[in-house]
Amino acid sequence: MSSDSPFLILPLTFYHIIDENSPLRAWAAKGGGWTDPVLADFELLVIMSARVEPTSATCRTSYLPDEILWGYEFPPVVSLSPSGKYVADFSFFDKVAKTKTTPIFKPSSPQPAYQSNGGGAAPEVSDPEKIRLEQSYRERGDERGRARDTPLSVRISNV
């Protein structure tokens, strides 16, 4: 199995880090608002293909700017029970929760990038696990000779 293809046995959260290389950076610098019609002229298309032995399926959806919630995240659906088993609470499947700290971006001073040596400040993110996974992804990409911080990359997290 390719490391670029997620193995979906648990729900995954796909996310995009908005940093100085992100195509959404200009929008984020305005606080996620849609005051500039040029910045709001896009459609985010999400396509996912899956194969099960007897059949295969493709799921496709898109999001317009007014459907994207700035400063919200999906609460965890899967948790570990006291007995050590994974439990999925699907009542959270389509819920969103306000983040503890909404990221703020300044157009004139981009956020510092993650640094593998532990130096420098990391952007404020509500989930430290996401920071750890992103750092790990970037370090693995550097080791494999991949271009880091490519704007159209997808980050995968199973937290």
N, C-alpha and C positions, 0 to 999 in steps of 0.2 A: 504494500500500500504506500502511496506517495505521501510524504510529509506535508505536501501542499493541499491535501484533501482531508478535511476533518472526518473523523469517525464519530457519527452522531448517535451515541448510545445514551447520552444525557443532553438536556437542553443546553445550547450554547448561546452566548451573547456575542454578536458580531459588532464591533465598534471601530470608529475611526478617530485617531488622535488628531486634534486640531492644533497644529503647531505652525511654525513659519513656512513650512513646505506644503501645507494643506490647501487644496482648492477652496475650502470653506473659510479660510483665514479672514478674508475681508468682511465676510458676513459676521463672523464671530467677534471681530473688533468693534462692530456696531451693536454688540450685545444681543445678537441673534434676532434683531428686529428686521422688519421688511420695509424700512423707510426708503431704501434706494431700489427703484424698479429694475435697474440693471443687475444688481446682486440677487434679486428675487426671481430672476428669469431662468429657472432651471427645474428639472424634474429628476429626482433620485430614483433610479431603477434598480430593483433587487431581484435577482434570478437565482434560484436554487434548484439543482437537479439531484435526484436521489434514485438509487437502484435497489430494488428488492428482488429476490430471485424470480418470482413469477411475473413481476411487472416493473415498470419504472415510472417516475413521475417528475414533472417540472412544475415548480411553483414560481409564479411571477407576480410582482406587485410594484407599484411605484408610489412615490410620495412627492406631493407638491409642497412648496415652501410653507404654506399655511397649515400643513399637516404635521410639520416637524416641531416637536416640543423642545424648546431650548431650556436647559437646566433641569431636565427630568431624566430618570433612568428606570429600567425595569428592576423590580425587586426580585430576589432569588426565588426560583420555583423549587429547586432541589436543595434539601438540607440533610444534615446527618442527625439521625435520631439518637437518643441516649443509649440505645442498644447497639449503635454502630452501623445501622442500616441506612441507606439513602432513601429519603422519602420525598416524593414529588407532590406538591400542593398546587394543583392546577387552577385553583381559584385566583392565583396570582398571574396566570398565563398572559392575560391581556391587560394587566394593571401597570400603571406607572406611578412613580413616587418622586416628589421634588427632591433634588439632590441637596445634601447638607450645605455644600458650598458651590454656587454657580460659578464656573470659570469666567474670569474677566481677562480680556485680551486688549492690549493697547496697540493701535496701528503703528505708532512710531517706535515702539520698543518690543520686538518679538520676545516670546517666552524662551528661556534657555532650553536647549535640547538636553535630553537625558545624557548623563556621562557615565561610562562604564567604570571609572575609577572612584565613583562615589562622590566626586567633587561637584560643586555647583548645586544650584537649587533646581528641584523638579517642579513642574507646573502643579498647581493645586488640583487634585483629583479626589473625588469622594471615596474612591475604593483603592486602598493601597495594593491590593492583589493585582489590579489592572496595571499599576505602575510596575510591579515586579515582572509581570508577564510581558509587558511591552519592552522593558529593559532586556529581558532574556531573549526575546525575539530579535531585537536589534543586534545583540552580541552574536547570536547564531548567524544572522545575516552577514555580519562583518567577517566571520570566520569562513563562510562559504563564498565570499567574494561578491555577494549581491549588493546592488545599489541600495544604500540605506535611505530611509525617509522619502521614498518615492511617493508622490502625491496620490497616486491611484491605487495604493496598496490597501489590502483588507487585513485587519487585525482580528484574530480569532481568540476567544477566551472561553473557557468552560467553567467560569465562576458564576 
